[in-house]
Amino acid sequence: MEEMSKQGQIGAAAMKAGMDRKTARKYVRAGKLPSQMRAPRDWQTRQDPFTEHWPEVEAMLRDTPELEARTLFEQLCQKYPGRYEPGQVRTLQRRVRRWRAAHGPAKEVTFAQRHRPGEAAQTDFTCATELGVTIAGQLFAHLLCVVVLPFSNWLWATVCRSESMAALRKGLQRALHQLGRVPRYHQTDNSTAATHRIADDKQAQVDGRHRRFNDEYLALMRHYGMTPRTTEVGQKEQNGDVEAGNGALKRRLEQALLVRGHRDFDTADHWQAFVDEVVRKANAGRGQRVVEELGAMRELNVARLPEYVEELVRVSDWSTIRVRHCAYSVPSRLIGQTLRVRLYEERIEAFFDDKQELSCERLVGRNQHRIEYRHVIWSLVRKPGAFARYVYREEMFPSLTFRRAYDALKERHSGVRGDLEYLRILHLAASTMQSDVELALGLLLDEGEALTSEAVKALVVRDERSKAVPQMAALVVDLGCYDGLLGEVAA
């Protein structure tokens, strides 16, 4: 149309528009654009198979709007056998969708909110195991604690093992000390890290909307001078900025890992450093909005809180302590004593009279256990009959080689005799070096020789004797060279 108004030549105008001359003439004669000439279709290419029974379907939709089209289709097939085919369900779904748009009930509207600079920080946990990161060749199952400032979309991410209060404290503190500023509010969802379960709070059972804050979480908020607030139960869109930030962060990390070429890291700290670098590059592009947000927040003027909580735990007769629904073994000499346990996000430490007695990785979940055979083997050797039904018996096999040795002993000796032979071997491993005992077991099993505790001990002791300490001649120090130096200086 533009070319026709300039030159008035239908051939040249059609050529520049990329259409046939006859098609161009049609639009010129009509004086309308192609989009203006489309008429709404008022016919059907095939007959609607649901015309006969549509009034019944419509009545069910009016009575129960929540019914899905597939459920309605199943009702029709049950009521009228052989009348409808499975391939016709899509037709019913389209017709139900049109009916809902024209006559269905009103839907809840989500209202976009205007964020204020420096007003709040949103925190959420997201699973990062899907990234396929490995630590020393082993798949690293972990989460990311993500903190986002909604106004500027500045974010910070912390690697953590669980959605616990310790992880929340660690992630929030890293973000605040990275910012050097503190927002007015801290907003999180209704996870048990910050709030109690509904069943523990009668008021929450009444209104069904909010849960009461945990004491540890309130103490963290008081320390940093922030006001806590949560989303309503089941309303995750109220934390929409951090929810969107989770997906954007994992996409960035995925791309960065692809560029890196592999996903293996030496330690979890190296993976955390990699995440920090990716996040810094993302925050660098936020520009002036970050500056505006920082200017609206209060300066951070408090020290970082310890990233652990302490509990007093008594050692049971099983030589174990129970910490947050999980069991850990400790040296049996501590039975009956009370230990001071520090719970970090990724590990626990146990102290007796300020001496550290245990340091190990913290277990994730409930009713887990970590039993060190060196803590209980001395008693098991004296009570071999307890081994057969020992609750933590599977923890008494440090490796597959020890398990193979036990199976071989049970084939040769029945009853307590086989258990006693194995416990003596395990006692030897605790008294000397586990690796030496494992090597001796492997040799005996591979060569098919008789496996006994004495045979293993003979190999281990002979190996120890072969490791002779080298004799070194005493170094004679000649101080004459120093006298020569002093003489040269005097000269």
JOWOCOR-V228928 format. One line per field, one symbol per residue. burial: + if it has 9 or more other ideal C-beta (glycine too) atoms within 8 Angstrom, else -. A space follows every 10 residues. Layout:
BEGIN
burial->???
END
This chain:
BEGIN
burial->--++-----+ -+++------ --+++-++-- ------+--- -------+-+ --++--++-+ +-------+- -++-+++--- -------++- +++-+++-++ ---------- ------++++ ++++++-++- +-+++----+ -+++++++++ ++++++++++ +-++++++++ +++++++-+- ++++++++-+ +-++++-+-- +--+-----+ ++++-+++-+ +--+-+-+-+ +-+--+--+- +++-++-+++ -+++-++--- --+-+--+-+ ++-+++-++- -++--+--++ -+++-++--+ ------++-- --++++--++ +++--+++++ -+-++---++ +++++--+++ ++----++-- -++----+++ +-+-++++++ +--+--+--+ -++-+++--- ++++++-+++ -------+++ ++++++++++ -+---+++++ +++++----- +-+-+++-++ --++------ ---------- ---------- -
END
